[in-house]
Amino acid sequence: MNINFNLLKELVSVYGPSSNEGAIREFIKNEIKDYVDEIETDNLGNLIARKKGNGKKIMISAHMDQIGFMITDIDEKGFLRFTNVGGISPYISISQRVIFENGTVGVIYHEPVDDMSKLKLENMYIDIGAFSKEEAEKKVKIGDICIYKTEFDENENVVFSNYLDDRVGCFIAIEAIKQIKNSVNDLYFVFSTQEEVGLRGAKTAAYKVDPDIGLSLDVTSHGDTPKAKRFAVGLNKGAAIKVKDNSIICHPKVKELLVEIAKENKIPYQMEVLEFGGTDSGAIHVTKEGVPSGVISIPTRYVHSTVEMASKNDIINCVELLIKFLEHDINI
Amino acid sequence: MLLKELTEASGVSGNEKEVRDLIISEIKDYVDSYKIDKIGNIIAYKKGKDFGKKLMITAHMDEVGLMIKDIDKDGFLKFITVGGIDKRILVSKPVLVGKNKLPGVIGAKPIHLQKPDERKRALNIDELYIDIGAKSKEEAEKHVNIGDYAIFDSDYVEFGDGLVKAKALDNRVGCSLLIKLIKEIKDISFYAVFTVMEEVGLVGAGPAAFEVNPDYAIILEGTLCYDMPKLDTHLIPTYLNNGPAISLIDRTTIYNRKFRDKIVEIAEKNNIPYQYRKTSMGGNDSGKIHTAKEGCITTAISVPCRYIHSTASVMSKKDYDNTFELLKEILLHFEKGEI
């Protein structure tokens, strides 16, 4: 399969922290609108696109929101204080650049601390280079959210960038939307909101869609770097089929079907037993009367840092597995 | 005075009946319908002008408190906390136990007898007991059952420059505001919902939102205020007397930006003071409401309360009045179709 990674490069660069996904939603909408039969946005901002079919109603969810920083205070000298939106590490954030929706750029630094192991976000600030409160307030308002600003890089093996979590999932969903011509199943692609703060968008989207089967696409962790915590997932070993994480034990039939399809089509895959974390399927599978759900994960190093890294082969294998699954006549 | 009656009523999570009865007696003549749902919420509807959107305004009725878990052989009551209570505030506080509000005192070892290390730490709940003056287990059992609730015995007192001291301002202040809205707003349709068991995990709000299925929800709260010491401004969640606190983000919700901006615009246009709730700690019924069914748009507007979740929280009547003014203006904008 030949895949153009330029779209992924564009996807990671579009602003869209949890609760403020307007720009990325518009970007994705434009990208897919000619390939879907229906498209709508719900109350929480989820983008729901349907490719009609007569088979099972499948909800495919990839979250478009990003972790970031919400401004809670601007001091007399124009320094910004913030709280985290999603899982932000103070250590990773030190000396990182951030960018606001209006393009304002700042850097994160910290007050002098005696013991770095006790560093907390409340001891950190964002410096946007303003010399007074008034000047800062012209560029940033309390409640504004900024995100990490870094660059996308790639070589023949991998991509590394901020916000592969979960724009790489969005990328895989978009590729499937474009490549699936005549859908057997009734496909609802959901680009969900507020996953990073507790799977909130997927919860309301699943209620609306009311699917027969749920499948989410998200990054997972890795166990293949020096002295990494033992975890059987690594880069370039294939699409990861989730068995469990902290939000779900995947439905055995969905999981087994994914394995079966991978084997049939000779798509490299690996099984994922994650001892922490969660993703949209965690919310989907307990919706209404319950929804058999699974997850295709993209093995990713350094998740929630500014340099998340994933293998191009894995990404391609995830796209192939997703398409074959969605094109399959499913009886669950 | 209504706020006095509300704060002095007993309504620990799971045992809201006294507060619920009081609220129903206040609102029944002013609403078009009301019911108590299966979990104990009051869901009232006030019919006025239909502006094309379903609006729900909520306040939780319950308060934090204590529950009796055992009675020892000497007639002392052992207890657990219900909701978030700082164990350091408990020692030697008067309490009222059970339906008949039997007076008691939370007792502990006197300072004279404490070992040096005991003086340095807060006593654990296990080391405390409620003394109701009973001489034996048998005598205590005549008045108290395991599972009975206890509330703090704390009067409503006005003091200083328009300040109020009371227990349970979180969230009888929200209940009081909502009752006042029901009584004074004549011509706008809205659902008024008084929820149960917020303090133990937003339990009532989910079922209420599921039933009402609103487009917009306004959550009324008493929220934390910590403005005394000379803290950096970003560490002060809210200030007393700076007006209603509008939530940005907390553990349960990132509040809708457009709705918040509109509310701020309304406050500024009408010269109503307001402040942002600057901490992301805590949460409220919005968490369950905005993700119910297909989701809805929420805001949380709170009266700042010092010493929240204690026997004596403190609020300002000026903040209360300004919160009410802001709510009235918001409803007016709904009526005009401007939200």
Interface residues (C-beta under 8 A of the other chain):
Chain A: S18 S19 N20 D42 N43 L44 M70 T72 D73 D75 R81 T83 N84 V85 E122 I142 G143 Q194 V197 R200 G201 K203 T204 Y207 K208
Chain B: D215 D232 T233 H234 L235 L248 I249 I254 N256 R257 R260 Y276 K278 T279 S280 H290 T291 A292 K293 E294 G295 C296 I297
